[in-house]
Amino acid sequence: MATDIFETRESQVRSYCMNWPATFAKASGPYQWTEDGTRYLDFFSGAGALNYGHNHPELRDLVVDYLANDGVTHSMDMKTPAKRRFLETFERVILEPRKMDYKVMFPGPTGTNTVEAALKLARKVTGRQHILSFTNAFHGMTLGALSVTGNSMKRRGAGIPLTNSSKIPYDDYFDGDMPDFLWLEKILEDSGSGVDKPAAVIVETVQGEGGLNAARMDWLKSLADLLRRHKILLIVDDVQAGCGRTGRFFSFEEAGLYPDIVCVSKSISGYGLAMALTLFKPELDVWEGGEHNGTFRGNNLAFITAARALELFWSDDSFQNQLGERIKELRDGLEKIAEHVPGASIRGRGFLTGIHFPNPDTAGKTAAEAYKRNLLVETSGPQDEVLKLMPALNIESEDLQKGLAIVEESVLAATGNLGEPSRLRAPR
Ligand SMILES: *Cc1c(COP(=O)(O)O)cnc(C)c1O
């Protein structure tokens, strides 16, 4: 029986609140509290939009001060001190130390907006229409982004044919049975292949929604090399894997890549505010003024929190080094947990890591058991067969271990290996 306004009035399109029906009223760091004060540990982090946890106090105070002083909140793409400070900080803290000379474009404020901008730009620059993307890719919900997304349910939602793109096999799609890029290399060289020469290839270095498939660095390097030889643009969609999620600011740094176009969103504001960037090499900046536009490209609250978050976490190596230790802790913990289930294996990279279960139902059951124990953790993959852990990057070791203990108990409960049901309540 429908009892509350969410069920009587809100569309059935909603998803996360179906698995996690609590009403969350407060949040701080890695924790959220429901209206009645029950505390939940958050290993979901807004699907990667909350890399520094909820309501980081220093960022929150900046927002409060900015509002109290009547700072400009909405500014289209006009100049504001907040935007200047963001651009200067991004240049100084992120681009220059990495020797990345990239133009910064503010598309609309979401991940799918930056993907749309990237696809448009790649087509405009090359004069070609076709885009290649990978099996199990996820790039967003608008039509262009959906056309390069793998998931069949989400694609059906478009309601029209999704054209001008083709899928190619992601790293290890054939479980090592096929040499890398065998098909791609061949069709690009064969003028009889019938595959139109693409404008660009769009890739995630770790497929966040598609099952935490993590590409090998060598595979990424070979892809970049192949595309360079064929004068095809490389777009890295770093919306989920970027902003530190995999251990460095950009997920492709370890591979030594300089993609032609980079999509950034989710955690760039540092505070869960809507913001996105499309980065591209200066010679690709062929836009006419206003050719790509949008009302919400000037979210000044996001600019100020983003600039401060970059300074706080990325101006030297200390945060990255600490994150490296936590990543090891998470991986070690998950490896021990996976031993409870024959055939289970670890997927992903960095703080975008999880457990792949041989029985696809196990992941969902584990997530449900975790919720009963006040832990938010989601699933990923075409059959939701992967339990996906995304704790805040600045989580304390103690909280990380607490969450891992709940995950372990939840896996045992989901696979029928936990004793008495009375043991099911986790300590708060
Ligand atoms: C979440 C995500 C998007 C879409 O971002 P939205 O803000 O939901 O539009 C695009 N690409 C990747 C890799 C994502 O994880």
The ligand as an ORCA input file, in Angstrom:
! r2SCAN-3c Opt
* xyz 0 1
  C      27.563      8.789    -14.154
  C      28.287      8.718    -15.454
  C      27.897      9.489    -16.567
  C      26.650     10.326    -16.560
  O      26.659     11.318    -15.598
  P      25.283     12.008    -15.181
  O      25.688     13.112    -14.269
  O      24.474     10.947    -14.490
  O      24.636     12.488    -16.415
  C      28.673      9.430    -17.711
  N      29.762      8.656    -17.778
  C      30.158      7.885    -16.744
  C      31.387      7.048    -16.863
  C      29.429      7.879    -15.552
  O      29.794      7.102    -14.541
*
